[in-house]
Structures are given as structure tokens and as C-alpha cells.
Amino acid sequence: MLYRRFLAAAVASVLTLTGLLVSTPAAAQGYLQCVPFARAESGIDIRGNAKTWWAQAASDYARGNEPREGAVMAFAGTRGMPMGHVAVVKKIVSDREIRIDHANWSPINGRRGQIERNVRVVDVSDAGDWSMVRVWYAPIGDLGLRPNPVQGFIYAGDTANKAPSFKAPVWTQNDWKPGNGLEIVAASLGQ
């Protein structure tokens, strides 16, 4: 009888913890997600999971299959990437290669939520229509092993000229320690 009570309590605890972990909002997970980064970097004001951006953009933004500087590349949700992903196109290298800026793709130095700039992306679709890409993955120092489906590109248009570059908070930098830069803050306050 005691064993059954213990087992029931253990199962209830595991289910409770699982529910808490799954329901934690992106902002509360302790690292930068791709969505707020792409929104700040591109000026495209869409909210919600990355996999929903393509559909949400239909009413407010131009969309297409052609990469353009400043556009948001909207990745579809997959089994390996259920929430999708968004990234900002920074440079067109060729008709099958671009450079992007994005967040929370590669774990760098064991940390998730990193901003990566000038990241190589190659169109590997049979039709050359950017519907399937491979993205540079830092842990292996090469393009990722799996191709990723892309829904398309969301264009900021004339209303969002060049958005200011998103700067990660100083405390997310690898060399930051408490107290770094305190003298600059104090000086700015006239102390």
C-alpha cells in the first residue's frame, strides 16, 4: 500500500514538473528567442510562435519566395523544430546563398539563445525556390545536417526602413561580470 502511494506521488510530481516546463513562456526561459530578435532587427511587428508568422503576415506585409535584404525568412515548424524559426536576411550572396542574422539556433559555448550574425544559408530545394535550406550550425562548424523547410520571406516594405540593430543585453556577453561598465553608468548619472 505504501509503495502505491509513493508511486502515485512520484507520477503526480513528474506530471506537474512536465506541465510547468512545457508551459513556460519563451521570455521566461532565460535566453533570447528568435521571435523577439527578428521583430527588433527587421521592424516587422508580428507576435507569436515563429511557425505562425507566415500566416499572420498575409494581411499586413508583402510575402514571397525571393530573399531580400531586411526580409524575415520564415521557417516552417517540423518535428525537430516544432515552433518554427525566423531569421533576418542581411546579404544576398548568390541566387542560392544568403547570409542571415538570427538568435537561438546554435548553442555556443554550451549556451542557448545566442545571436549569430552573417550566418550562411544555402537553398537546397530541387526547384531553386528557397522552400528548403541548410543553415550553418556552429557546433559542427558546417551547414546543418538536416534540410529545413521554409515558408517564404516576409518583406518589411516602405514603412519599416532599416530597423536599428538589436543589441543583446551586456549581461548575455561571454566576458561580462557583475560590475563591468558600472563606472560608465555612474559617470552618466553625474556621480
TORKOLSE-305184 format. One record per residue (C-alpha): residue number from 1; residue in one letter; x, y, z. Coordinates in steps of 0.001 Angstrom, whole numbers, plus 500000, padded with zeros to 6 digits. Example, Ala and Ser with C-alpha at 12.3 -4.5 7.8 and 13.67 -1.06 7.14 Angstrom:
+-----+---+--------+--------+--------+
|   k | r |     xx |     yy |     zz |
+-----+---+--------+--------+--------+
|   1 | A | 512300 | 495500 | 507800 |
|   2 | S | 513670 | 498940 | 507140 |
+-----+---+--------+--------+--------+
END
This chain:
+-----+---+--------+--------+--------+
|   k | r |     xx |     yy |     zz |
+-----+---+--------+--------+--------+
|   1 | M | 500000 | 500000 | 500000 |
|   2 | L | 502814 | 502367 | 500902 |
|   3 | Y | 504523 | 501551 | 497594 |
|   4 | R | 501393 | 502534 | 495610 |
|   5 | R | 501115 | 505860 | 497443 |
|   6 | F | 504770 | 506607 | 496783 |
|   7 | L | 504417 | 505669 | 493123 |
|   8 | A | 501282 | 507808 | 492743 |
|   9 | A | 503036 | 510783 | 494371 |
|  10 | A | 506084 | 510340 | 492121 |
|  11 | V | 503938 | 510198 | 488980 |
|  12 | A | 501983 | 513298 | 490059 |
|  13 | S | 505249 | 515169 | 490703 |
|  14 | V | 506659 | 514259 | 487294 |
|  15 | L | 503454 | 515329 | 485540 |
|  16 | T | 503405 | 518625 | 487444 |
|  17 | L | 507034 | 519385 | 486589 |
|  18 | T | 506457 | 518463 | 482945 |
|  19 | G | 503473 | 520787 | 482793 |
|  20 | L | 505462 | 523638 | 484283 |
|  21 | L | 508380 | 523157 | 481921 |
|  22 | V | 506216 | 522915 | 478814 |
|  23 | S | 504062 | 525894 | 479717 |
|  24 | T | 506914 | 528300 | 480488 |
|  25 | P | 506666 | 531298 | 478135 |
|  26 | A | 509560 | 531932 | 475777 |
|  27 | A | 510612 | 535123 | 477537 |
|  28 | A | 510846 | 533314 | 480871 |
|  29 | Q | 513132 | 530536 | 479645 |
|  30 | G | 516234 | 532558 | 480425 |
|  31 | Y | 517575 | 533066 | 476915 |
|  32 | L | 516847 | 535074 | 473803 |
|  33 | Q | 514336 | 533536 | 471392 |
|  34 | C | 514343 | 534045 | 467611 |
|  35 | V | 510987 | 535885 | 467532 |
|  36 | P | 511819 | 538996 | 469608 |
|  37 | F | 515197 | 539192 | 467894 |
|  38 | A | 513693 | 539076 | 464383 |
|  39 | R | 510993 | 541575 | 465332 |
|  40 | A | 513555 | 544051 | 466712 |
|  41 | E | 516034 | 543524 | 463896 |
|  42 | S | 513575 | 543719 | 460986 |
|  43 | G | 510886 | 546101 | 462227 |
|  44 | I | 508211 | 543535 | 461281 |
|  45 | D | 505755 | 543650 | 464152 |
|  46 | I | 504389 | 540121 | 464387 |
|  47 | R | 503979 | 538199 | 467628 |
|  48 | G | 503556 | 534544 | 468487 |
|  49 | N | 505481 | 531419 | 467627 |
|  50 | A | 507733 | 531634 | 464593 |
|  51 | K | 505721 | 528989 | 462730 |
|  52 | T | 502709 | 531354 | 462739 |
|  53 | W | 504491 | 534371 | 461249 |
|  54 | W | 503930 | 533407 | 457614 |
|  55 | A | 500143 | 533205 | 458005 |
|  56 | Q | 499965 | 536304 | 460217 |
|  57 | A | 501961 | 538363 | 457699 |
|  58 | A | 499437 | 537775 | 454907 |
|  59 | S | 497207 | 540689 | 455935 |
|  60 | D | 499873 | 543296 | 456768 |
|  61 | Y | 503068 | 542562 | 454850 |
|  62 | A | 504160 | 541561 | 451373 |
|  63 | R | 505403 | 537973 | 451166 |
|  64 | G | 507264 | 535952 | 448597 |
|  65 | N | 509822 | 533261 | 447784 |
|  66 | E | 512668 | 535620 | 446934 |
|  67 | P | 515179 | 536573 | 449627 |
|  68 | R | 515697 | 540329 | 450013 |
|  69 | E | 517878 | 542235 | 452440 |
|  70 | G | 515876 | 543069 | 455565 |
|  71 | A | 513216 | 540405 | 454922 |
|  72 | V | 512311 | 537837 | 457539 |
|  73 | M | 512876 | 534243 | 456489 |
|  74 | A | 510019 | 532184 | 457992 |
|  75 | F | 510866 | 528533 | 458666 |
|  76 | A | 508026 | 526022 | 458919 |
|  77 | G | 507516 | 524038 | 462083 |
|  78 | T | 508861 | 520482 | 461927 |
|  79 | R | 509246 | 517566 | 464295 |
|  80 | G | 512781 | 518707 | 465123 |
|  81 | M | 511775 | 522385 | 465245 |
|  82 | P | 508090 | 522402 | 466317 |
|  83 | M | 507801 | 526163 | 466890 |
|  84 | G | 509434 | 527069 | 463586 |
|  85 | H | 512147 | 529713 | 463333 |
|  86 | V | 512558 | 533228 | 461971 |
|  87 | A | 515724 | 534975 | 460806 |
|  88 | V | 516566 | 538263 | 459099 |
|  89 | V | 518202 | 538298 | 455658 |
|  90 | K | 521303 | 540504 | 455731 |
|  91 | K | 523038 | 539817 | 452433 |
|  92 | I | 522341 | 538131 | 449103 |
|  93 | V | 525475 | 536198 | 448109 |
|  94 | S | 524081 | 534433 | 445007 |
|  95 | D | 520807 | 533043 | 443696 |
|  96 | R | 521255 | 530012 | 446029 |
|  97 | E | 523092 | 531512 | 449009 |
|  98 | I | 522347 | 534262 | 451533 |
|  99 | R | 523592 | 535495 | 454904 |
| 100 | I | 521216 | 535902 | 457847 |
| 101 | D | 521234 | 537199 | 461403 |
| 102 | H | 519238 | 535184 | 463924 |
| 103 | A | 519000 | 534076 | 467554 |
| 104 | N | 518671 | 530766 | 469371 |
| 105 | W | 519855 | 528441 | 466609 |
| 106 | S | 523285 | 527147 | 467607 |
| 107 | P | 524276 | 526554 | 471197 |
| 108 | I | 527575 | 528421 | 471503 |
| 109 | N | 529928 | 527607 | 474363 |
| 110 | G | 527131 | 525437 | 475726 |
| 111 | R | 524648 | 528335 | 475899 |
| 112 | R | 521328 | 528595 | 474048 |
| 113 | G | 519817 | 531883 | 472938 |
| 114 | Q | 522898 | 533298 | 471258 |
| 115 | I | 522759 | 535879 | 468494 |
| 116 | E | 524563 | 534786 | 465344 |
| 117 | R | 525386 | 537248 | 462593 |
| 118 | N | 526392 | 536746 | 458974 |
| 119 | V | 525265 | 533107 | 459041 |
| 120 | R | 525485 | 531125 | 455816 |
| 121 | V | 522238 | 529701 | 454383 |
| 122 | V | 522090 | 527630 | 451198 |
| 123 | D | 518981 | 526882 | 449136 |
| 124 | V | 518895 | 523103 | 448655 |
| 125 | S | 515422 | 522881 | 447107 |
| 126 | D | 515178 | 520985 | 443817 |
| 127 | A | 513341 | 523890 | 442171 |
| 128 | G | 515695 | 526593 | 443471 |
| 129 | D | 512725 | 528337 | 445112 |
| 130 | W | 514066 | 528630 | 448692 |
| 131 | S | 511494 | 526154 | 450026 |
| 132 | M | 514236 | 524010 | 451604 |
| 133 | V | 517516 | 525278 | 453078 |
| 134 | R | 520516 | 524211 | 455103 |
| 135 | V | 521794 | 526624 | 457750 |
| 136 | W | 525267 | 526947 | 459266 |
| 137 | Y | 525367 | 525164 | 462631 |
| 138 | A | 528201 | 526293 | 464908 |
| 139 | P | 528678 | 523080 | 466950 |
| 140 | I | 529725 | 521146 | 463845 |
| 141 | G | 531368 | 524079 | 462050 |
| 142 | D | 529420 | 523437 | 458850 |
| 143 | L | 525982 | 523596 | 457305 |
| 144 | G | 523480 | 521665 | 459400 |
| 145 | L | 522903 | 518047 | 458528 |
| 146 | R | 519129 | 518300 | 458052 |
| 147 | P | 517405 | 520445 | 455433 |
| 148 | N | 514832 | 522846 | 456884 |
| 149 | P | 511547 | 523794 | 455160 |
| 150 | V | 510967 | 527499 | 454589 |
| 151 | Q | 507507 | 529002 | 454177 |
| 152 | G | 508903 | 532098 | 452487 |
| 153 | F | 510102 | 535638 | 453083 |
| 154 | I | 508188 | 538445 | 454777 |
| 155 | Y | 509078 | 541892 | 453454 |
| 156 | A | 509084 | 544920 | 455726 |
| 157 | G | 508158 | 547276 | 452890 |
| 158 | D | 508443 | 551053 | 452839 |
| 159 | T | 507060 | 551580 | 456339 |
| 160 | A | 509985 | 549917 | 458056 |
| 161 | N | 513147 | 551449 | 456695 |
| 162 | K | 516195 | 549984 | 458274 |
| 163 | A | 515439 | 548867 | 461810 |
| 164 | P | 518067 | 549637 | 464392 |
| 165 | S | 520313 | 546685 | 465047 |
| 166 | F | 519254 | 544608 | 468030 |
| 167 | K | 521934 | 544635 | 470668 |
| 168 | A | 521841 | 541849 | 473198 |
| 169 | P | 521958 | 543000 | 476814 |
| 170 | V | 525511 | 543326 | 478099 |
| 171 | W | 524966 | 540558 | 480638 |
| 172 | T | 524465 | 537999 | 477851 |
| 173 | Q | 528002 | 538507 | 476582 |
| 174 | N | 530532 | 535826 | 477418 |
| 175 | D | 533007 | 538143 | 479142 |
| 176 | W | 530504 | 540080 | 481270 |
| 177 | K | 530878 | 540022 | 485047 |
| 178 | P | 528783 | 541907 | 487617 |
| 179 | G | 530213 | 545388 | 487962 |
| 180 | N | 531531 | 545613 | 484396 |
| 181 | G | 530695 | 549014 | 482989 |
| 182 | L | 529449 | 550356 | 486322 |
| 183 | E | 531819 | 553333 | 486097 |
| 184 | I | 530236 | 554338 | 482764 |
| 185 | V | 526733 | 554186 | 484256 |
| 186 | A | 527844 | 556177 | 487308 |
| 187 | A | 529530 | 558771 | 485100 |
| 188 | S | 526394 | 559170 | 483011 |
| 189 | L | 524416 | 559903 | 486172 |
| 190 | G | 526783 | 562739 | 487086 |
| 191 | Q | 528093 | 560973 | 490190 |
+-----+---+--------+--------+--------+
END
